[in-house]
Amino acid sequence: AGYDLVNDFDGVMRQLDDVIGLERVKAVHVNDSQFGLSSHKDRHANIGDGHLGIPFFTRMVNDPRLSRLPMILETKHREEIALLRGLVQ
């Protein structure tokens, strides 16, 4: 949606908190992306195979602001769910 999660994760989180309030976020939709930032295309890639990549997902699943929230992953592959769980430290 045009948010630079890879290079400005903390800035995006601050903006989310300022506009909506992190306490109001009830879940996180997680998918990697086949296309890069500002492509205006919503096409999912397998976790780690897209433009967000494993380092981003490692950071996201371990961020204390998000770790308490359910995460929704659109996938047919149990391996992707296991991969995300394996990133939790």
N, C-alpha and C positions, 0 to 999 in steps of 0.2 A: 504493500500500500504506500510505498514511498518513504518508509522509515528506515534509516540506516542502522539496523540492529547489529551488524558486524563491527562497524567502525565507531559507533556512538551509542552503544547499548545504555550506558548510564544517562546520557542525554535524553534518549527516548523514554527511559523509565522516569526521569524527572518531569518530562512533558506529560506523560500519562498521569503522574501524580498531581501535577498542577491543574490539568484540565478535568480529569475525572475523579482522581483520588484513588490511590492504590487500595485503600480499605474497601472500595466499592467493586473492585475486580473480583469476580467469583470463579473464573476459570481461564485457562490459557489454551489457545488453539496453536498447536505446534506442527509445522511441516517444513521441510526444506523446499527450496524453490528451483525449478528448472531454469528460470530466467533471472537476470540481475535486477538490481535496484532500479526503480522507476520504469520498468519495462511495460507496466500496465497489463501484465498477463499473470493470471493466477493458475499456474501449473505446478503441481507438486512433484518433487523428486524424492527418492528414498533418502532417509536421514544420512547425512554425510556425503551424498552424491551430488548435492546441489550447491547453490551459491552461498548458503549460510555456513555449512560445514560443521564438522565435529567440534572444533574449538568454541563456536558460538553455542551449540547445544550443551556442551559441558558447562559453560558459564551460566546459561539460562537455568538448567535443572538444579544448579547449586546456589543460585542467588537466593538469599534469605527472604527477599521480598516476594518471591514467587514459589518457593519450595513448599509452602503450605497449601497451594492451590491445585485442584485437579487439572491435568493436562490432557487435552483431546488431540489425538493423533489420528488422522485419516489414513489408514493403511490396511492392506490385506495380509501383511507379513508380520508374524509374531516376532521375527528377528529384529525388526525395527523397535518394537516395544522393549525387547530385552536389551537392545543396544542403549536406548535412553536410560533404562534402569541401571545399566552398568556404568553409566557416566556419573551417577550420584556418588558423592564422596562423603 
